[in-house]
Amino acid sequence: AGDSAAGETKATACAACHGTDGKGTSPIYPNLAGQSATYLESALKAYRAGERGGGMSAIMSPQAQALSDEDIADIAAYYASLTP
Amino acid sequence: AGDSAAGETKATACAACHGTDGKGTSPIYPNLAGQSATYLESALKAYRAGERGGGMSAIMSPQAQALSDEDIADIAAYYASLTP
């Protein structure tokens, strides 16, 4: 499992769209607060692999490609830890 | 905007994985309760179009391909209306 404290530090780039509290800053962006960490890891890895197209993937794929497996686990743990 | 009452009826197939309360029945499935309806519509349309691969897309794409635009709007409104 990821380290949510490390994830908070790594998630600064995410907050522009997903909010500092994990609530999307526009309706087009999903809320991430309280989401399943396992699901979030799966989604980020699909974006990173270029498998997940459509939606906002033109933004998410490059973001995810900058992340290691550990980064992804930490960021997922961070958002999962937030109150929806 | 979709009709959340109609969406509840249309979402019976979704509940096996996403829960009758919009909470995923396994950590691999995202929680949908309280998610942005706009985002949910975007995600379902990307699955329907075959753009969104990876993750559980082998299940989600066929499910979404059975849905009209109205169905998607209704189902999205339903999950957005639930308490996270």
Backbone of each chain as nested JSON, in Angstrom:
{
  "chains": [
    {"id": "A", "residues": [
      {"number": 1, "name": "ALA", "atoms": {"N": [0.847, -1.21, 0.0], "CA": [0.0, 0.0, 0.0], "C": [0.875, 1.251, 0.0]}},
      {"number": 2, "name": "GLY", "atoms": {"N": [0.353, 2.303, -0.582], "CA": [1.094, 3.542, -0.691], "C": [1.166, 4.303, 0.62]}},
      {"number": 3, "name": "ASP", "atoms": {"N": [1.981, 5.335, 0.604], "CA": [2.204, 6.213, 1.757], "C": [1.422, 7.503, 1.499]}},
      {"number": 4, "name": "SER", "atoms": {"N": [0.331, 7.684, 2.235], "CA": [-0.545, 8.814, 1.932], "C": [0.123, 10.153, 2.225]}},
      {"number": 5, "name": "ALA", "atoms": {"N": [1.013, 10.192, 3.216], "CA": [1.708, 11.459, 3.505], "C": [2.631, 11.829, 2.349]}},
      {"number": 6, "name": "ALA", "atoms": {"N": [3.357, 10.845, 1.831], "CA": [4.19, 11.104, 0.65], "C": [3.313, 11.47, -0.535]}},
      {"number": 7, "name": "GLY", "atoms": {"N": [2.158, 10.828, -0.631], "CA": [1.251, 11.111, -1.733], "C": [0.75, 12.537, -1.732]}},
      {"number": 8, "name": "GLU", "atoms": {"N": [0.523, 13.08, -0.55], "CA": [0.048, 14.464, -0.489], "C": [1.057, 15.402, -1.15]}},
      {"number": 9, "name": "THR", "atoms": {"N": [2.331, 15.172, -0.859], "CA": [3.382, 16.005, -1.459], "C": [3.428, 15.822, -2.972]}},
      {"number": 10, "name": "LYS", "atoms": {"N": [3.234, 14.594, -3.414], "CA": [3.337, 14.297, -4.846], "C": [2.101, 14.742, -5.625]}},
      {"number": 11, "name": "ALA", "atoms": {"N": [1.03, 15.06, -4.927], "CA": [-0.245, 15.354, -5.588], "C": [-0.452, 16.835, -5.863]}},
      {"number": 12, "name": "THR", "atoms": {"N": [0.585, 17.639, -5.683], "CA": [0.372, 19.079, -5.873], "C": [-0.078, 19.396, -7.299]}},
      {"number": 13, "name": "ALA", "atoms": {"N": [0.458, 18.671, -8.279], "CA": [0.057, 18.936, -9.664], "C": [-1.388, 18.519, -9.919]}},
      {"number": 14, "name": "CYS", "atoms": {"N": [-1.886, 17.579, -9.128], "CA": [-3.245, 17.054, -9.325], "C": [-4.307, 18.042, -8.871]}},
      {"number": 15, "name": "ALA", "atoms": {"N": [-3.917, 18.902, -7.886], "CA": [-4.914, 19.73, -7.202], "C": [-5.549, 20.776, -8.101]}},
      {"number": 16, "name": "ALA", "atoms": {"N": [-4.873, 21.181, -9.168], "CA": [-5.443, 22.205, -10.051], "C": [-6.8, 21.757, -10.578]}},
      {"number": 17, "name": "CYS", "atoms": {"N": [-6.926, 20.482, -10.87], "CA": [-8.193, 19.951, -11.399], "C": [-8.991, 19.177, -10.358]}},
      {"number": 18, "name": "HIS", "atoms": {"N": [-8.286, 18.426, -9.51], "CA": [-8.988, 17.545, -8.577], "C": [-9.159, 18.163, -7.196]}},
      {"number": 19, "name": "GLY", "atoms": {"N": [-8.705, 19.413, -7.022], "CA": [-8.93, 20.12, -5.77], "C": [-7.946, 19.738, -4.685]}},
      {"number": 20, "name": "THR", "atoms": {"N": [-7.67, 20.675, -3.805], "CA": [-6.78, 20.372, -2.682], "C": [-7.456, 19.417, -1.708]}},
      {"number": 21, "name": "ASP", "atoms": {"N": [-8.78, 19.323, -1.789], "CA": [-9.554, 18.429, -0.924], "C": [-10.051, 17.187, -1.662]}},
      {"number": 22, "name": "GLY", "atoms": {"N": [-9.574, 16.989, -2.927], "CA": [-10.003, 15.827, -3.694], "C": [-11.379, 15.973, -4.332]}},
      {"number": 23, "name": "LYS", "atoms": {"N": [-11.923, 17.19, -4.312], "CA": [-13.199, 17.471, -4.99], "C": [-12.871, 18.204, -6.287]}},
      {"number": 24, "name": "GLY", "atoms": {"N": [-13.332, 17.675, -7.398], "CA": [-13.031, 18.265, -8.697], "C": [-13.36, 19.753, -8.733]}},
      {"number": 25, "name": "THR", "atoms": {"N": [-12.488, 20.532, -9.389], "CA": [-12.683, 21.984, -9.449], "C": [-13.631, 22.377, -10.576]}},
      {"number": 26, "name": "SER", "atoms": {"N": [-14.051, 21.42, -11.381], "CA": [-15.05, 21.619, -12.43], "C": [-15.787, 20.291, -12.554]}},
      {"number": 27, "name": "PRO", "atoms": {"N": [-17.059, 20.307, -13.002], "CA": [-17.813, 19.043, -13.078], "C": [-17.204, 18.015, -14.033]}},
      {"number": 28, "name": "ILE", "atoms": {"N": [-16.362, 18.459, -14.946], "CA": [-15.752, 17.51, -15.872], "C": [-14.664, 16.674, -15.188]}},
      {"number": 29, "name": "TYR", "atoms": {"N": [-14.184, 17.125, -14.034], "CA": [-13.127, 16.415, -13.317], "C": [-13.716, 15.56, -12.199]}},
      {"number": 30, "name": "PRO", "atoms": {"N": [-13.336, 14.308, -12.1], "CA": [-13.907, 13.474, -11.04], "C": [-13.424, 13.876, -9.656]}},
      {"number": 31, "name": "ASN", "atoms": {"N": [-14.335, 13.711, -8.697], "CA": [-13.947, 13.766, -7.295], "C": [-13.11, 12.524, -6.995]}},
      {"number": 32, "name": "LEU", "atoms": {"N": [-12.038, 12.709, -6.237], "CA": [-11.173, 11.582, -5.892], "C": [-11.184, 11.274, -4.392]}},
      {"number": 33, "name": "ALA", "atoms": {"N": [-11.697, 12.188, -3.584], "CA": [-11.679, 12.002, -2.128], "C": [-12.465, 10.758, -1.744]}},
      {"number": 34, "name": "GLY", "atoms": {"N": [-11.806, 9.859, -1.036], "CA": [-12.458, 8.646, -0.565], "C": [-12.608, 7.558, -1.619]}},
      {"number": 35, "name": "GLN", "atoms": {"N": [-12.069, 7.796, -2.799], "CA": [-12.135, 6.764, -3.843], "C": [-11.228, 5.589, -3.453]}},
      {"number": 36, "name": "SER", "atoms": {"N": [-11.542, 4.435, -3.962], "CA": [-10.751, 3.236, -3.707], "C": [-9.324, 3.417, -4.227]}},
      {"number": 37, "name": "ALA", "atoms": {"N": [-8.335, 3.183, -3.372], "CA": [-6.937, 3.3, -3.793], "C": [-6.605, 2.306, -4.899]}},
      {"number": 38, "name": "THR", "atoms": {"N": [-7.15, 1.113, -4.781], "CA": [-6.89, 0.085, -5.802], "C": [-7.395, 0.548, -7.166]}},
      {"number": 39, "name": "TYR", "atoms": {"N": [-8.591, 1.102, -7.176], "CA": [-9.14, 1.63, -8.428], "C": [-8.287, 2.794, -8.956]}},
      {"number": 40, "name": "LEU", "atoms": {"N": [-7.911, 3.71, -8.08], "CA": [-7.121, 4.86, -8.53], "C": [-5.79, 4.419, -9.137]}},
      {"number": 41, "name": "GLU", "atoms": {"N": [-5.163, 3.422, -8.526], "CA": [-3.909, 2.899, -9.105], "C": [-4.153, 2.317, -10.487]}},
      {"number": 42, "name": "SER", "atoms": {"N": [-5.23, 1.56, -10.626], "CA": [-5.557, 0.948, -11.915], "C": [-5.794, 2.019, -12.977]}},
      {"number": 43, "name": "ALA", "atoms": {"N": [-6.52, 3.078, -12.596], "CA": [-6.825, 4.146, -13.559], "C": [-5.551, 4.876, -13.971]}},
      {"number": 44, "name": "LEU", "atoms": {"N": [-4.712, 5.212, -13.002], "CA": [-3.475, 5.942, -13.33], "C": [-2.555, 5.099, -14.208]}},
      {"number": 45, "name": "LYS", "atoms": {"N": [-2.489, 3.803, -13.922], "CA": [-1.629, 2.941, -14.746], "C": [-2.188, 2.801, -16.164]}},
      {"number": 46, "name": "ALA", "atoms": {"N": [-3.508, 2.797, -16.312], "CA": [-4.106, 2.734, -17.653], "C": [-3.83, 4.03, -18.421]}},
      {"number": 47, "name": "TYR", "atoms": {"N": [-3.906, 5.162, -17.729], "CA": [-3.536, 6.427, -18.385], "C": [-2.055, 6.409, -18.768]}},
      {"number": 48, "name": "ARG", "atoms": {"N": [-1.217, 5.952, -17.849], "CA": [0.227, 5.94, -18.097], "C": [0.581, 5.077, -19.305]}},
      {"number": 49, "name": "ALA", "atoms": {"N": [-0.127, 3.944, -19.44], "CA": [0.139, 3.017, -20.543], "C": [-0.472, 3.489, -21.858]}},
      {"number": 50, "name": "GLY", "atoms": {"N": [-1.227, 4.592, -21.808], "CA": [-1.883, 5.067, -23.019], "C": [-3.095, 4.242, -23.408]}},
      {"number": 51, "name": "GLU", "atoms": {"N": [-3.589, 3.411, -22.471], "CA": [-4.747, 2.565, -22.757], "C": [-6.062, 3.305, -22.586]}},
      {"number": 52, "name": "ARG", "atoms": {"N": [-6.024, 4.28, -21.704], "CA": [-7.272, 4.958, -21.337], "C": [-7.385, 6.26, -22.118]}},
      {"number": 53, "name": "GLY", "atoms": {"N": [-8.18, 6.23, -23.178], "CA": [-8.391, 7.411, -24.006], "C": [-9.719, 8.06, -23.703]}},
      {"number": 54, "name": "GLY", "atoms": {"N": [-10.096, 9.031, -24.525], "CA": [-11.348, 9.751, -24.32], "C": [-11.256, 10.648, -23.106]}},
      {"number": 55, "name": "GLY", "atoms": {"N": [-12.371, 11.304, -22.786], "CA": [-12.426, 12.165, -21.599], "C": [-11.264, 13.144, -21.579]}},
      {"number": 56, "name": "MET", "atoms": {"N": [-10.602, 13.236, -20.445], "CA": [-9.494, 14.177, -20.279], "C": [-8.147, 13.471, -20.418]}},
      {"number": 57, "name": "SER", "atoms": {"N": [-8.104, 12.388, -21.182], "CA": [-6.885, 11.585, -21.258], "C": [-5.71, 12.342, -21.876]}},
      {"number": 58, "name": "ALA", "atoms": {"N": [-5.996, 13.365, -22.676], "CA": [-4.893, 14.144, -23.252], "C": [-4.11, 14.885, -22.167]}},
      {"number": 59, "name": "ILE", "atoms": {"N": [-4.801, 15.154, -21.068], "CA": [-4.112, 15.748, -19.908], "C": [-3.547, 14.646, -19.011]}},
      {"number": 60, "name": "MET", "atoms": {"N": [-4.355, 13.621, -18.765], "CA": [-3.977, 12.625, -17.752], "C": [-2.829, 11.714, -18.184]}},
      {"number": 61, "name": "SER", "atoms": {"N": [-2.747, 11.372, -19.448], "CA": [-1.685, 10.451, -19.852], "C": [-0.297, 11.048, -19.627]}},
      {"number": 62, "name": "PRO", "atoms": {"N": [-0.046, 12.285, -20.082], "CA": [1.286, 12.854, -19.811], "C": [1.568, 13.007, -18.312]}},
      {"number": 63, "name": "GLN", "atoms": {"N": [0.536, 13.368, -17.547], "CA": [0.736, 13.484, -16.095], "C": [1.151, 12.125, -15.517]}},
      {"number": 64, "name": "ALA", "atoms": {"N": [0.444, 11.083, -15.917], "CA": [0.715, 9.762, -15.359], "C": [2.067, 9.223, -15.813]}},
      {"number": 65, "name": "GLN", "atoms": {"N": [2.483, 9.623, -17.006], "CA": [3.761, 9.13, -17.518], "C": [4.949, 9.672, -16.727]}},
      {"number": 66, "name": "ALA", "atoms": {"N": [4.709, 10.7, -15.939], "CA": [5.77, 11.236, -15.081], "C": [5.858, 10.507, -13.744]}},
      {"number": 67, "name": "LEU", "atoms": {"N": [4.984, 9.528, -13.517], "CA": [4.887, 8.888, -12.207], "C": [5.446, 7.467, -12.213]}},
      {"number": 68, "name": "SER", "atoms": {"N": [6.18, 7.134, -11.141], "CA": [6.623, 5.757, -10.918], "C": [5.48, 4.953, -10.287]}},
      {"number": 69, "name": "ASP", "atoms": {"N": [5.665, 3.631, -10.218], "CA": [4.665, 2.808, -9.525], "C": [4.492, 3.261, -8.075]}},
      {"number": 70, "name": "GLU", "atoms": {"N": [5.622, 3.625, -7.441], "CA": [5.528, 4.07, -6.042], "C": [4.771, 5.398, -5.949]}},
      {"number": 71, "name": "ASP", "atoms": {"N": [5.06, 6.313, -6.878], "CA": [4.327, 7.588, -6.888], "C": [2.823, 7.33, -6.993]}},
      {"number": 72, "name": "ILE", "atoms": {"N": [2.46, 6.437, -7.909], "CA": [1.041, 6.138, -8.133], "C": [0.415, 5.545, -6.872]}},
      {"number": 73, "name": "ALA", "atoms": {"N": [1.104, 4.636, -6.225], "CA": [0.574, 4.033, -4.988], "C": [0.406, 5.092, -3.896]}},
      {"number": 74, "name": "ASP", "atoms": {"N": [1.379, 6.004, -3.803], "CA": [1.319, 7.041, -2.763], "C": [0.169, 8.02, -3.036]}},
      {"number": 75, "name": "ILE", "atoms": {"N": [0.042, 8.452, -4.275], "CA": [-1.021, 9.406, -4.628], "C": [-2.39, 8.756, -4.448]}},
      {"number": 76, "name": "ALA", "atoms": {"N": [-2.507, 7.504, -4.843], "CA": [-3.784, 6.789, -4.67], "C": [-4.133, 6.682, -3.185]}},
      {"number": 77, "name": "ALA", "atoms": {"N": [-3.146, 6.364, -2.362], "CA": [-3.392, 6.241, -0.917], "C": [-3.818, 7.584, -0.332]}},
      {"number": 78, "name": "TYR", "atoms": {"N": [-3.21, 8.654, -0.834], "CA": [-3.57, 9.995, -0.344], "C": [-5.035, 10.313, -0.643]}},
      {"number": 79, "name": "TYR", "atoms": {"N": [-5.449, 10.173, -1.886], "CA": [-6.841, 10.523, -2.214], "C": [-7.832, 9.594, -1.515]}},
      {"number": 80, "name": "ALA", "atoms": {"N": [-7.472, 8.331, -1.402], "CA": [-8.362, 7.391, -0.7], "C": [-8.558, 7.789, 0.757]}},
      {"number": 81, "name": "SER", "atoms": {"N": [-7.559, 8.462, 1.321], "CA": [-7.612, 8.818, 2.749], "C": [-8.478, 10.049, 3.023]}},
      {"number": 82, "name": "LEU", "atoms": {"N": [-8.82, 10.795, 1.981], "CA": [-9.584, 12.038, 2.174], "C": [-11.079, 11.727, 2.342]}},
      {"number": 83, "name": "THR", "atoms": {"N": [-11.77, 12.599, 3.054], "CA": [-13.21, 12.449, 3.26], "C": [-13.964, 12.896, 2.007]}},
      {"number": 84, "name": "PRO", "atoms": {"N": [-14.859, 12.055, 1.49], "CA": [-15.605, 12.424, 0.284], "C": [-16.453, 13.69, 0.504]}}
    ]},
    {"id": "B", "residues": [
      {"number": 1, "name": "ALA", "atoms": {"N": [-30.075, 17.726, -18.156], "CA": [-29.623, 16.845, -17.065], "C": [-30.481, 15.589, -17.029]}},
      {"number": 2, "name": "GLY", "atoms": {"N": [-29.917, 14.506, -16.553], "CA": [-30.63, 13.245, -16.524], "C": [-31.674, 13.188, -15.422]}},
      {"number": 3, "name": "ASP", "atoms": {"N": [-32.461, 12.134, -15.488], "CA": [-33.546, 11.879, -14.531], "C": [-33.054, 10.801, -13.571]}},
      {"number": 4, "name": "SER", "atoms": {"N": [-32.778, 11.207, -12.339], "CA": [-32.148, 10.261, -11.418], "C": [-33.091, 9.112, -11.052]}},
      {"number": 5, "name": "ALA", "atoms": {"N": [-34.399, 9.369, -11.019], "CA": [-35.342, 8.283, -10.703], "C": [-35.332, 7.24, -11.825]}},
      {"number": 6, "name": "ALA", "atoms": {"N": [-35.328, 7.708, -13.06], "CA": [-35.224, 6.775, -14.189], "C": [-33.881, 6.065, -14.153]}},
      {"number": 7, "name": "GLY", "atoms": {"N": [-32.852, 6.798, -13.767], "CA": [-31.521, 6.22, -13.705], "C": [-31.421, 5.088, -12.708]}},
      {"number": 8, "name": "GLU", "atoms": {"N": [-32.129, 5.213, -11.594], "CA": [-32.096, 4.144, -10.59], "C": [-32.588, 2.833, -11.205]}},
      {"number": 9, "name": "THR", "atoms": {"N": [-33.653, 2.906, -11.977], "CA": [-34.202, 1.707, -12.628], "C": [-33.212, 1.132, -13.644]}},
      {"number": 10, "name": "LYS", "atoms": {"N": [-32.546, 2.039, -14.355], "CA": [-31.628, 1.608, -15.415], "C": [-30.301, 1.091, -14.869]}},
      {"number": 11, "name": "ALA", "atoms": {"N": [-30.022, 1.352, -13.598], "CA": [-28.715, 1.036, -13.023], "C": [-28.665, -0.332, -12.358]}},
      {"number": 12, "name": "THR", "atoms": {"N": [-29.698, -1.142, -12.55], "CA": [-29.699, -2.438, -11.856], "C": [-28.5, -3.292, -12.258]}},
      {"number": 13, "name": "ALA", "atoms": {"N": [-28.107, -3.221, -13.525], "CA": [-26.961, -4.022, -13.969], "C": [-25.653, -3.51, -13.372]}},
      {"number": 14, "name": "CYS", "atoms": {"N": [-25.629, -2.24, -13.019], "CA": [-24.401, -1.613, -12.499], "C": [-24.108, -2.048, -11.062]}},
      {"number": 15, "name": "ALA", "atoms": {"N": [-25.199, -2.399, -10.334], "CA": [-25.086, -2.6, -8.887], "C": [-24.226, -3.801, -8.51]}},
      {"number": 16, "name": "ALA", "atoms": {"N": [-24.11, -4.77, -9.403], "CA": [-23.313, -5.96, -9.083], "C": [-21.885, -5.567, -8.72]}},
      {"number": 17, "name": "CYS", "atoms": {"N": [-21.36, -4.572, -9.412], "CA": [-19.982, -4.135, -9.147], "C": [-19.931, -2.822, -8.362]}},
      {"number": 18, "name": "HIS", "atoms": {"N": [-20.852, -1.909, -8.67], "CA": [-20.776, -0.577, -8.063], "C": [-21.669, -0.426, -6.838]}},
      {"number": 19, "name": "GLY", "atoms": {"N": [-22.35, -1.522, -6.457], "CA": [-23.13, -1.503, -5.225], "C": [-24.495, -0.857, -5.405]}},
      {"number": 20, "name": "THR", "atoms": {"N": [-25.451, -1.291, -4.617], "CA": [-26.78, -0.669, -4.677], "C": [-26.73, 0.744, -4.096]}},
      {"number": 21, "name": "ASP", "atoms": {"N": [-25.697, 1.025, -3.334], "CA": [-25.528, 2.354, -2.737], "C": [-24.425, 3.164, -3.432]}},
      {"number": 22, "name": "GLY", "atoms": {"N": [-23.931, 2.654, -4.57], "CA": [-22.89, 3.382, -5.298], "C": [-21.495, 3.213, -4.722]}},
      {"number": 23, "name": "LYS", "atoms": {"N": [-21.346, 2.277, -3.785], "CA": [-20.021, 1.96, -3.227], "C": [-19.551, 0.66, -3.868]}},
      {"number": 24, "name": "GLY", "atoms": {"N": [-18.373, 0.68, -4.461], "CA": [-17.868, -0.483, -5.158], "C": [-17.887, -1.728, -4.276]}},
      {"number": 25, "name": "THR", "atoms": {"N": [-18.238, -2.863, -4.866], "CA": [-18.342, -4.108, -4.095], "C": [-16.993, -4.798, -3.96]}},
      {"number": 26, "name": "SER", "atoms": {"N": [-15.979, -4.271, -4.629], "CA": [-14.6, -4.741, -4.506], "C": [-13.726, -3.516, -4.718]}},
      {"number": 27, "name": "PRO", "atoms": {"N": [-12.501, -3.501, -4.128], "CA": [-11.653, -2.307, -4.278], "C": [-11.275, -1.989, -5.725]}},
      {"number": 28, "name": "ILE", "atoms": {"N": [-11.401, -2.951, -6.622], "CA": [-11.058, -2.669, -8.014], "C": [-12.131, -1.844, -8.708]}},
      {"number": 29, "name": "TYR", "atoms": {"N": [-13.323, -1.779, -8.111], "CA": [-14.425, -1.028, -8.722], "C": [-14.568, 0.337, -8.071]}},
      {"number": 30, "name": "PRO", "atoms": {"N": [-14.657, 1.391, -8.852], "CA": [-14.771, 2.716, -8.231], "C": [-16.114, 2.921, -7.534]}},
      {"number": 31, "name": "ASN", "atoms": {"N": [-16.046, 3.674, -6.45], "CA": [-17.246, 4.226, -5.844], "C": [-17.818, 5.271, -6.796]}},
      {"number": 32, "name": "LEU", "atoms": {"N": [-19.129, 5.274, -6.958], "CA": [-19.776, 6.243, -7.845], "C": [-20.691, 7.203, -7.086]}},
      {"number": 33, "name": "ALA", "atoms": {"N": [-21.013, 6.883, -5.846], "CA": [-21.939, 7.723, -5.076], "C": [-21.379, 9.133, -4.923]}},
      {"number": 34, "name": "GLY", "atoms": {"N": [-22.148, 10.127, -5.348], "CA": [-21.738, 11.516, -5.208], "C": [-20.743, 11.991, -6.245]}},
      {"number": 35, "name": "GLN", "atoms": {"N": [-20.43, 11.12, -7.2], "CA": [-19.498, 11.534, -8.26], "C": [-20.182, 12.559, -9.161]}},
      {"number": 36, "name": "SER", "atoms": {"N": [-19.396, 13.393, -9.795], "CA": [-19.916, 14.389, -10.734], "C": [-20.651, 13.706, -11.888]}},
      {"number": 37, "name": "ALA", "atoms": {"N": [-21.897, 14.129, -12.141], "CA": [-22.673, 13.546, -13.245], "C": [-21.999, 13.833, -14.585]}},
      {"number": 38, "name": "THR", "atoms": {"N": [-21.45, 15.006, -14.727], "CA": [-20.778, 15.371, -15.988], "C": [-19.608, 14.436, -16.258]}},
      {"number": 39, "name": "TYR", "atoms": {"N": [-18.836, 14.173, -15.21], "CA": [-17.719, 13.239, -15.357], "C": [-18.211, 11.828, -15.675]}},
      {"number": 40, "name": "LEU", "atoms": {"N": [-19.241, 11.369, -14.982], "CA": [-19.742, 10.008, -15.214], "C": [-20.238, 9.851, -16.654]}},
      {"number": 41, "name": "GLU", "atoms": {"N": [-20.908, 10.884, -17.17], "CA": [-21.349, 10.825, -18.573], "C": [-20.146, 10.72, -19.511]}},
      {"number": 42, "name": "SER", "atoms": {"N": [-19.134, 11.52, -19.24], "CA": [-17.934, 11.502, -20.079], "C": [-17.268, 10.125, -20.061]}},
      {"number": 43, "name": "ALA", "atoms": {"N": [-17.188, 9.537, -18.869], "CA": [-16.539, 8.228, -18.74], "C": [-17.34, 7.155, -19.473]}},
      {"number": 44, "name": "LEU", "atoms": {"N": [-18.663, 7.148, -19.291], "CA": [-19.496, 6.129, -19.946], "C": [-19.438, 6.271, -21.464]}},
      {"number": 45, "name": "LYS", "atoms": {"N": [-19.411, 7.502, -21.951], "CA": [-19.341, 7.703, -23.406], "C": [-17.984, 7.27, -23.954]}},
      {"number": 46, "name": "ALA", "atoms": {"N": [-16.926, 7.468, -23.179], "CA": [-15.604, 7.004, -23.618], "C": [-15.54, 5.475, -23.64]}},
      {"number": 47, "name": "TYR", "atoms": {"N": [-16.167, 4.825, -22.651], "CA": [-16.243, 3.357, -22.683], "C": [-17.074, 2.91, -23.888]}},
      {"number": 48, "name": "ARG", "atoms": {"N": [-18.201, 3.57, -24.108], "CA": [-19.096, 3.18, -25.207], "C": [-18.396, 3.293, -26.555]}},
      {"number": 49, "name": "ALA", "atoms": {"N": [-17.587, 4.348, -26.699], "CA": [-16.876, 4.591, -27.962], "C": [-15.658, 3.686, -28.123]}},
      {"number": 50, "name": "GLY", "atoms": {"N": [-15.344, 2.904, -27.096], "CA": [-14.168, 2.052, -27.154], "C": [-12.87, 2.821, -26.984]}},
      {"number": 51, "name": "GLU", "atoms": {"N": [-12.959, 4.056, -26.5], "CA": [-11.759, 4.878, -26.311], "C": [-11.044, 4.554, -24.998]}},
      {"number": 52, "name": "ARG", "atoms": {"N": [-11.835, 4.13, -24.028], "CA": [-11.298, 3.955, -22.675], "C": [-10.947, 2.493, -22.454]}},
      {"number": 53, "name": "GLY", "atoms": {"N": [-9.682, 2.17, -22.587], "CA": [-9.226, 0.805, -22.399], "C": [-8.571, 0.643, -21.034]}},
      {"number": 54, "name": "GLY", "atoms": {"N": [-7.942, -0.503, -20.834], "CA": [-7.29, -0.772, -19.558], "C": [-8.325, -1.008, -18.474]}},
      {"number": 55, "name": "GLY", "atoms": {"N": [-7.837, -1.205, -17.243], "CA": [-8.742, -1.385, -16.109], "C": [-9.791, -2.447, -16.399]}},
      {"number": 56, "name": "MET", "atoms": {"N": [-11.04, -2.132, -16.116], "CA": [-12.146, -3.067, -16.292], "C": [-12.911, -2.782, -17.587]}},
      {"number": 57, "name": "SER", "atoms": {"N": [-12.216, -2.215, -18.572], "CA": [-12.906, -1.792, -19.795], "C": [-13.507, -2.959, -20.568]}},
      {"number": 58, "name": "ALA", "atoms": {"N": [-12.971, -4.17, -20.387], "CA": [-13.549, -5.328, -21.077], "C": [-14.97, -5.606, -20.59]}},
      {"number": 59, "name": "ILE", "atoms": {"N": [-15.248, -5.188, -19.356], "CA": [-16.622, -5.286, -18.843], "C": [-17.408, -4.016, -19.195]}},
      {"number": 60, "name": "MET", "atoms": {"N": [-16.782, -2.866, -18.992], "CA": [-17.523, -1.603, -19.109], "C": [-17.907, -1.25, -20.548]}},
      {"number": 61, "name": "SER", "atoms": {"N": [-17.071, -1.556, -21.515], "CA": [-17.414, -1.155, -22.887], "C": [-18.688, -1.83, -23.376]}},
      {"number": 62, "name": "PRO", "atoms": {"N": [-18.821, -3.151, -23.239], "CA": [-20.082, -3.767, -23.67], "C": [-21.295, -3.249, -22.892]}},
      {"number": 63, "name": "GLN", "atoms": {"N": [-21.11, -3.023, -21.602], "CA": [-22.222, -2.475, -20.808], "C": [-22.645, -1.118, -21.372]}},
      {"number": 64, "name": "ALA", "atoms": {"N": [-21.667, -0.26, -21.628], "CA": [-21.981, 1.097, -22.097], "C": [-22.571, 1.084, -23.502]}},
      {"number": 65, "name": "GLN", "atoms": {"N": [-22.171, 0.102, -24.294], "CA": [-22.686, 0.048, -25.668], "C": [-24.176, -0.279, -25.71]}},
      {"number": 66, "name": "ALA", "atoms": {"N": [-24.716, -0.757, -24.603], "CA": [-26.156, -1.021, -24.538], "C": [-26.953, 0.223, -24.149]}},
      {"number": 67, "name": "LEU", "atoms": {"N": [-26.269, 1.333, -23.897], "CA": [-26.927, 2.526, -23.349], "C": [-27.066, 3.638, -24.383]}},
      {"number": 68, "name": "SER", "atoms": {"N": [-28.233, 4.291, -24.391], "CA": [-28.44, 5.505, -25.187], "C": [-27.856, 6.711, -24.447]}},
      {"number": 69, "name": "ASP", "atoms": {"N": [-27.781, 7.847, -25.133], "CA": [-27.341, 9.073, -24.47], "C": [-28.238, 9.385, -23.271]}},
      {"number": 70, "name": "GLU", "atoms": {"N": [-29.549, 9.164, -23.442], "CA": [-30.491, 9.444, -22.35], "C": [-30.253, 8.491, -21.182]}},
      {"number": 71, "name": "ASP", "atoms": {"N": [-30.037, 7.227, -21.492], "CA": [-29.733, 6.261, -20.425], "C": [-28.508, 6.718, -19.627]}},
      {"number": 72, "name": "ILE", "atoms": {"N": [-27.477, 7.125, -20.353], "CA": [-26.234, 7.551, -19.695], "C": [-26.477, 8.766, -18.81]}},
      {"number": 73, "name": "ALA", "atoms": {"N": [-27.241, 9.729, -19.316], "CA": [-27.54, 10.926, -18.515], "C": [-28.322, 10.551, -17.263]}},
      {"number": 74, "name": "ASP", "atoms": {"N": [-29.286, 9.63, -17.407], "CA": [-30.108, 9.227, -16.257], "C": [-29.274, 8.479, -15.217]}},
      {"number": 75, "name": "ILE", "atoms": {"N": [-28.463, 7.551, -15.67], "CA": [-27.641, 6.769, -14.743], "C": [-26.621, 7.675, -14.038]}},
      {"number": 76, "name": "ALA", "atoms": {"N": [-26.042, 8.594, -14.779], "CA": [-25.084, 9.533, -14.177], "C": [-25.769, 10.392, -13.118]}},
      {"number": 77, "name": "ALA", "atoms": {"N": [-26.972, 10.859, -13.425], "CA": [-27.716, 11.68, -12.457], "C": [-28.033, 10.881, -11.2]}},
      {"number": 78, "name": "TYR", "atoms": {"N": [-28.355, 9.601, -11.401], "CA": [-28.669, 8.75, -10.248], "C": [-27.456, 8.606, -9.321]}},
      {"number": 79, "name": "TYR", "atoms": {"N": [-26.328, 8.236, -9.857], "CA": [-25.158, 8.049, -8.984], "C": [-24.697, 9.362, -8.354]}},
      {"number": 80, "name": "ALA", "atoms": {"N": [-24.802, 10.445, -9.109], "CA": [-24.423, 11.752, -8.549], "C": [-25.305, 12.125, -7.368]}},
      {"number": 81, "name": "SER", "atoms": {"N": [-26.538, 11.614, -7.369], "CA": [-27.502, 11.984, -6.314], "C": [-27.277, 11.222, -5.012]}},
      {"number": 82, "name": "LEU", "atoms": {"N": [-26.494, 10.152, -5.061], "CA": [-26.284, 9.328, -3.862], "C": [-25.243, 9.951, -2.938]}},
      {"number": 83, "name": "THR", "atoms": {"N": [-25.369, 9.666, -1.651], "CA": [-24.418, 10.172, -0.66], "C": [-23.136, 9.339, -0.7]}},
      {"number": 84, "name": "PRO", "atoms": {"N": [-21.973, 9.997, -0.813], "CA": [-20.705, 9.243, -0.886], "C": [-20.45, 8.427, 0.391]}}
    ]}
  ]
}
